[in-house]
């Protein structure tokens, strides 16, 4: 919300630079999320997506939370090079993902199976396998990440990384996912399908 207010008196790019922060020395730059449910609906996303796309030297990763078409982030999702649906492997998580995929495909004007929408499974095998969930949803499986709380709190809470953090299963998996995302975005740019 601070970026929205600040951008009333200066360019959005400058407002972004003023409000990003590094939670801890080992963390990437981040922009704080919203303080309450429903605040995203009041953001003029259509005015912000262009400047976000034009940022140089940075990749923008937006956590849109539980997507509802009424929550206002549709312009942000529509402007994304790649959309990744992150899910767990429980029955509840898999069913929710399967219900959301058609909504996202319609929003993004994608056919099922288009790599512009893919699935990332956290904590696979509890009880469903990642490939099984992706097949049920009808979208490509980007990959999976372990449910590794001790490594995850380094990113979510700014905890200090231990000696083995960089070799943790979560970090190794995250590097693979980042490489795949960079390749998918580059492929879509070459074929002209990036929105």
N, C-alpha and C positions, 0 to 999 in steps of 0.2 A: 504494500500500500504506500510505503514511503516513496518508491520510485514513481508511482502514479502522481502523487502530490508534487514531488520535486519536478517532474517533467512538465508541469504547467508553466514553469518559468525558464526552462532550459531544454536542450535536446535530450531525447530519451537515452541516447548513448552515454551522455555525460551523467545523467541521473543514475544510470546503472553503475557506472564507475564509482560514484559516490557512495552507493549503498551495498556493494558486495563486500564481503568480509571473509577472513580466513579463521575458522573456529579454533584451529590449533595449527602449529607449524607444519605438521604433516598432511593437513587437509587442503583440498583445492578451494578456490574461491567459491563462495556460495551467496545466494540472495535469500534472505529469510522468507519463510512461507507466511501464510496468513495466520492470524491469531484466533480466528473463529470460523465455524462452519458457515458457509454461504457467502463469505467475503469475495470469493473469486467471481461471483456473478456481477459484482459492481465494478469490475476492472475493465477498462476499454481495451480488450485484448487486440482488437483489430488495429488499434493505433500502436501497439507494442510489438507485434510479431515482425513487422518489417525491420525495425532497428535490431531486434534479437537475431534475425537471419543475417544481417549485415555485419555483425561483430566479427572482427578479424582476430586471428590467433586464439580462438576459443571455440569449443564445442558447447552448445547449450543443451543441457539435459533438464527436462521439466518433469517433475513428479506431479502428475495431475490427480493423484489420489484415486478414490473410487469414482469413476466417470459416470456422470449423469448429464444428459443433454441440457438440462435446465441449470447446470451450475456455472455456465458462462465461459468455460474454457474451450468451447468448440473452435473458435478462430485459431487458437494456439495449436490444437491438434491438427486442424486442416492445413496449417502452414508447416507442419513438421515434415522433415525428409523421411523419417522412419518413426513408426509408433510401435512400442513394445508393450504388450499386455503382460504384466507380472502377476503370477498366481502361485498359490501353494498347490499341494497335491491331494488335499482332502476332497471328499465328495462335495462338500459345500463350495469350496474354492473352484473346483473343476466345473461344477454346474453354473456358478455365477459367471465364469469366463465364457462358457459355451453360450450363455444368454447374451453376453455383451458383444461378442464377435460380430453378429449381424448388424448391430447398431453402429459399431465402429466402421464396418465395411461400407455401410450406407453413408455415414458421415464423410468418410475419406474417398468415396466413390471408387472402391476397390472390389475386385472379385475375390472370392475365397481363394486362398493359396498365394496371393500376391505378397512378395517379400516386404512390401511397405508396411505390413502389419504382421508381426510375429509374436511368438509366445516365449516367455522366460519363466521357468519353473524353479521356485525356491523350495528346497527340502523335498526333492523327488522321492517317490516310493512310500509315501505316507497316506494312503496306500497305493496310489496310482502312479504308474510310470510316466515319465515326461512325454514319451512318444505317444502313449495312449491318450493323454490329455490333449495333445496337439491334434491328433487325428479326430478326436471327438469335437474339437472346436473348429476344425477345417482350416487351420492356419499353420504356416511353417514353424517348426520349433527352432528358435534362435539358440537355445541352450538351457543349461540349468546351473544353479548355484546351490551350494550346501547351506543348510540352516546352521550357521556358525556364529553363535552369539558373541563369543569372545573376540572375534575379528570384526564383527558387524558394529560393535559399540565404539570402535575406533572412528568409524565414519558417522554413525548416528549421534553419538554423544561426545565426540572429541576425546575419548579415552586415549591414553598414551599407548602406542603400539609396543608390544613385547618384542623380544629378540627374533622370534620366529614369525612375526606378523607378515612380512613380505613373502614368506614361503607358505603361508597358510592356504588351505584349500579355497577359502573365499577369495583371496587375492589372486591366486592362479586362475580361478574360474572367471573373476572379473576382468582380468587381462584378456582372456580368450573372448569374452563377450564384447569388450571394447573393440578388439580387432575386427570381429565379425560385423559390428555396427558400422565401423568406419568403412569397411569394404562394401556393405550394403548401400550406405549413403552414396559412396563414390560410384557404384554401379548404376544407381538410379539417376545420378547426375549425368553420367555419360549417355544413358539411353533417353534422357530428356523427360523422365517421368517424375522428377521431383516437383512438388507443388510449391 
